Amino acid sequence: MWSFYAAQVSEPPELTPDGHHVVIDGRRWRATDPAIPEERRAELTRILMAWRREVRRTKGTEEESAARAGVQATKVALGERGTPWWEQTDEERVARWSAQVPAPSLER
């Protein structure tokens, strides 16, 4: 969730004391894995935003499920979904964020 939030505000959101979650409007969301290198985190955030635009564009069509799958894959790579990043080994974390995450096709 932080990746989405970061694109909209200049200050980082409040973190829980363990650093595992961000608190936005009183609700806890899993934080992006803080060990992801900044360049890769920025790339994944750009891909996530593109998939979210695709979800809006394809809403109610047969293409919507593919767009939602793209959001899911990107959020897993960021550590915001799937196995919690704090439960993974360093090797598992690197493999997760290094995995190929496709961006939406520019062809329409």
Secondary structure, DSSP 8 states (H G I E B T S, - for coil): -HHHHHTT-SS--EE-TTSSEEEETTEEEE---TTS-HHHHHHHHHHHHHHHHHHHHHTTSTTHHHHHHHHHHHHHHHTSSSS-GGGS-HHHHHHHHHS------S--
